[in-house]
Amino acid sequence: MKGLCYMGTKGDIRLQEIPKPKILEPTDIIGKTVVTTICGSDLHVVDGALPYINETAKRVGQTAHCLKCKDYAGWSKGCACILGAAMDGTQAEYVRVPLADSSVYKCPKGIPVESLLMLSDILPTSYELGVLDGNVTEGSTVAVVGCGPIGLSAILGAKSKNPKNIIAVDLDDSRLEVAKKLGANYTVNSGKQDVKEFISKNVKNGVDDLPGVDTAIECCGLPVTLELCERLIGVGGTIANVGVHVKPATLFIDDLWIKNFKLTGGLVNTTSTSELLEKVKKGLLDPSKLVTHRFQMKDFIKAYDVFSHAAKNKAIKMVIENNY
């Protein structure tokens, strides 16, 4: 079968013939990939920035059980005990899914496959690490710093909690326009305006009317954006870090300690998949709005090139169809 492989050298990925997966444990299933996508973490791997390989974070496919009834099933990224080269990813025609009883979800009929695809990683990541860990609640005020795919999906997830205000922050005006379409009440280009000053002048805090936001969701993984989140939160506020950091950032504890603040971070558990599936089913979320590009599996290398230059290509998320 065809599968995309990282060859171990920075930037070297190839679509080539690889062995079709086999059942290794009684809890395994073999799924046929229908659609897959490219995660930001995949770019870190291809760039040589991560010490492990997890060639694809998500897919929607047909399981061995469901081939009879043609139902779709979605498999999330996996779990910490099998991260990396211990198992192959799903940028391939077929995939072995371990621990299938607890890692595969039967998807309701009528939901577009693009929405199911987004549910298998990007939405759980932003929802769990940003919205849930950030304690986004009805009537609160939320700042999302960084409007790439994760930041935009965080806006979608936050919107489903019915906050009073969502403020999107980015350097790219086109991304800010998308953020507004997805539910942001305010947009701020941090290269043109002082974000804290804008919020203090234009946005009334949703919970207690005190200065600062209730939740600041960091979605870039840069010192400057984490430090901006520190400046934005008010008393009792939460900084929910979602971004992948490769450089140290400063924690301004001399300003923060008196605010009774919270800083969260970690890896996605995908425990929210069932909840998100219900939100999509009820029309509270439409993850398909994140999709900007579509490719066939034979064009995987081109898809990576487009996604690697996302700002230039106005790419948010892409759907890769199994054409084999």
DANOR-V704612 format. One line per field, one symbol per residue. phi: phi as a letter, one per 40 degrees, with the letter a starting at -180 (. if undefined). psi: psi as a letter, one per 20 degrees, with the letter a starting at -180 (. if undefined). A space follows every 50 residues. Layout:
# DANOR-V704612
phi = ???
psi = ???
This chain:
# DANOR-V704612
phi = .cacbccgbdgcbacacbcccbcbbcccbbbcccbaabcdcccccccgcb cbbbcacaabacccccccbgccbbbcdhbccbcgccaccbcacbacbcfc cbbbbccccgcdccccccccaccdccccccccccfcbdgcbbbbchbcdc cccccdccdccfccbbbcbacbccccccdccchccbbbcccbbccccdcc cbbcdccbgccgccbbbcbbgbdcccccdccccccgcbcbcbcccbbcbc ccccccdccfcbbbaibccgccdcccccccdcgcbbcccccbbbbcdcbd ccccccccbccccfcbbbbbcccc
psi = rqqpppjippinqporpqqpqqphqhjqqpqppgqaapqhhhhhghijiq jrpnhqiqrprprhgihgikqqqpprhbrhikpbiiqqajmrhqqporlh hiippppqqipqhhghghiiggghghgghggghilprpirpppooolagg ghhhggghhiilrgpppppriohhhhgggghijphqqpoiihqogggggh hippphgjjqqrqhpoopkhkqghhghghhhhqapjrpoophqopiqqrp omhhhhhiilrqpqraqpikijggghghgghijiqniiiiphqprqhikg ggghgghhlgghjlpfqqpopoj.
